[in-house]
Amino acid sequence: MKRLWIAVLSGLIILSYTYPAWSCPYELPTVRMTVKGHDLTIELATTPETRACGLSLRDSLPANRGMLFVYAEPEILTFWMKDTRIPLSIAFIDEAGRVVGIQKMNLFPTTTVYASPVPALYALEVNQGWFEENGVGVGDVLEFSLPITLNIK
């Protein structure tokens, strides 16, 4: 009986480590974005499920790529790095596409919360340092258009 419980417990532990790997199976739409003459290809996370998954469990993010988290209404946005393997930078963006805050997001500790300084409608995650390397700062405007059929929840 003791061996059975050890086997069951071992199986549950292994399952808990592999669960996240198959919990983010989303194929997200992409759009092009321009800021200060620099182009980005961004994935769109528009639902609670896709926003919760975000860029977690990825081993890399190609250059000039990112993820735009889209919300239905402006609010104070909060993010953390649980299950994220890539150092990121995040820009919080208002309804006009203007950057209202930028922060570097570190891999550890994973419990650190990164919040927008004011209500924002969007958050853009890119490889850490991208904003500085491309001269993008607070007040700059990002140019993009979302597909009309986009379902934002």
C-alpha positions as CSV (number, residue, x, y, z in Angstrom):
1,M,0.0,0.0,0.0
2,K,2.8,2.4,0.8
3,R,4.4,1.8,-2.6
4,L,1.1,2.7,-4.3
5,W,0.8,6.0,-2.4
6,I,4.5,6.8,-3.3
7,A,3.7,6.0,-7.0
8,V,0.5,8.2,-6.9
9,L,2.3,11.0,-5.2
10,S,5.3,10.8,-7.6
11,G,2.8,10.9,-10.6
12,L,1.1,14.0,-9.2
13,I,4.4,15.8,-8.7
14,I,5.5,15.0,-12.2
15,L,2.1,16.1,-13.6
16,S,2.3,19.4,-11.6
17,Y,5.6,20.2,-13.3
18,T,4.4,19.4,-16.8
19,Y,0.9,20.9,-16.5
20,P,2.0,24.5,-17.4
21,A,3.6,23.3,-20.6
22,W,0.3,22.3,-22.0
23,S,-1.8,24.9,-20.3
24,C,-0.9,27.8,-22.7
25,P,-1.8,26.4,-26.1
26,Y,-2.9,29.7,-27.7
27,E,-2.3,30.8,-31.3
28,L,-2.7,34.5,-31.0
29,P,-3.4,37.0,-33.8
30,T,-0.5,39.4,-34.6
31,V,-0.3,43.0,-35.8
32,R,2.4,45.4,-36.8
33,M,3.2,48.3,-34.5
34,T,5.5,51.3,-35.0
35,V,7.1,53.5,-32.4
36,K,9.6,56.2,-33.2
37,G,10.3,54.6,-36.6
38,H,10.9,51.1,-35.1
39,D,8.6,48.2,-36.2
40,L,7.4,45.5,-33.9
41,T,5.3,42.4,-34.6
42,I,3.1,41.8,-31.6
43,E,0.8,39.0,-30.5
44,L,-2.5,40.2,-29.1
45,A,-3.7,38.8,-25.8
46,T,-7.4,40.0,-25.4
47,T,-9.1,37.5,-23.1
48,P,-8.5,36.7,-19.4
49,E,-7.1,33.3,-20.5
50,T,-4.6,34.6,-23.0
51,R,-3.6,37.5,-20.8
52,A,-3.0,35.1,-17.9
53,C,-0.8,32.9,-20.1
54,G,1.1,35.8,-21.7
55,L,4.7,35.0,-22.5
56,S,5.1,32.4,-19.8
57,L,6.9,29.2,-20.5
58,R,8.7,30.5,-23.6
59,D,12.5,30.1,-23.8
60,S,13.0,33.0,-26.1
61,L,11.3,36.0,-27.8
62,P,12.6,36.9,-31.3
63,A,14.0,40.4,-31.8
64,N,11.4,43.1,-32.5
65,R,8.6,40.8,-31.3
66,G,6.3,41.3,-28.3
67,M,2.9,40.8,-26.8
68,L,0.2,43.4,-26.4
69,F,-2.2,42.9,-23.6
70,V,-5.5,44.5,-24.5
71,Y,-8.2,45.4,-22.0
72,A,-11.9,46.5,-22.5
73,E,-11.6,49.5,-20.2
74,P,-8.7,51.5,-18.8
75,E,-7.6,50.3,-15.3
76,I,-4.5,50.0,-13.1
77,L,-2.8,47.0,-14.8
78,T,-0.7,44.6,-12.8
79,F,1.7,41.9,-14.0
80,W,4.1,39.4,-12.5
81,M,6.7,37.0,-13.9
82,K,5.3,33.6,-12.7
83,D,6.5,30.8,-15.1
84,T,8.3,33.4,-17.3
85,R,11.8,32.4,-18.5
86,I,12.6,35.6,-20.5
87,P,13.7,38.9,-18.9
88,L,11.1,41.5,-20.2
89,S,10.4,45.2,-20.2
90,I,6.8,46.4,-20.1
91,A,5.2,49.6,-21.3
92,F,1.8,50.7,-20.0
93,I,-0.2,52.5,-22.7
94,D,-3.3,54.7,-22.5
95,E,-6.3,54.9,-24.8
96,A,-4.4,57.3,-27.2
97,G,-1.5,54.9,-27.6
98,R,0.7,57.0,-25.4
99,V,3.3,55.3,-23.1
100,V,2.4,56.2,-19.5
101,G,5.1,54.0,-17.8
102,I,7.9,51.6,-18.6
103,Q,9.4,49.0,-16.2
104,K,12.0,46.3,-16.4
105,M,10.6,43.0,-15.3
106,N,13.1,40.6,-13.6
107,L,12.9,36.8,-13.5
108,F,13.4,36.7,-9.8
109,P,11.6,37.0,-7.4
110,T,8.6,35.9,-9.4
111,T,6.3,37.4,-6.8
112,T,7.2,41.0,-7.7
113,V,4.1,42.9,-9.0
114,Y,4.6,45.5,-11.8
115,A,1.8,48.0,-11.9
116,S,0.8,50.8,-14.3
117,P,1.3,54.2,-12.7
118,V,-2.1,55.3,-14.0
119,P,-5.1,53.5,-15.6
120,A,-4.0,52.0,-18.9
121,L,-5.8,50.2,-21.7
122,Y,-2.8,48.3,-23.0
123,A,0.5,46.7,-21.8
124,L,3.3,45.8,-24.2
125,E,5.9,43.2,-23.2
126,V,9.2,43.0,-25.2
127,N,12.7,41.7,-24.5
128,Q,14.2,43.5,-21.6
129,G,16.1,46.7,-22.8
130,W,14.2,47.1,-26.1
131,F,12.6,50.4,-25.1
132,E,16.0,51.9,-24.0
133,E,17.8,50.5,-27.0
134,N,15.3,52.1,-29.4
135,G,14.9,55.4,-27.5
136,V,11.3,54.8,-26.5
137,G,10.1,56.5,-23.3
138,V,7.1,57.9,-21.4
139,G,5.1,60.2,-23.7
140,D,5.9,58.4,-26.9
141,V,3.0,57.2,-29.0
142,L,2.7,53.7,-30.5
143,E,1.0,53.4,-33.8
144,F,-1.1,50.3,-34.4
145,S,-4.6,49.3,-35.3
146,L,-6.5,46.4,-33.9
147,P,-8.6,44.1,-36.1
148,I,-12.2,45.1,-36.1
149,T,-13.3,41.5,-35.3
150,L,-11.1,41.3,-32.2
151,N,-12.9,39.9,-29.2
152,I,-11.8,41.8,-26.1
153,K,-13.0,40.6,-22.8
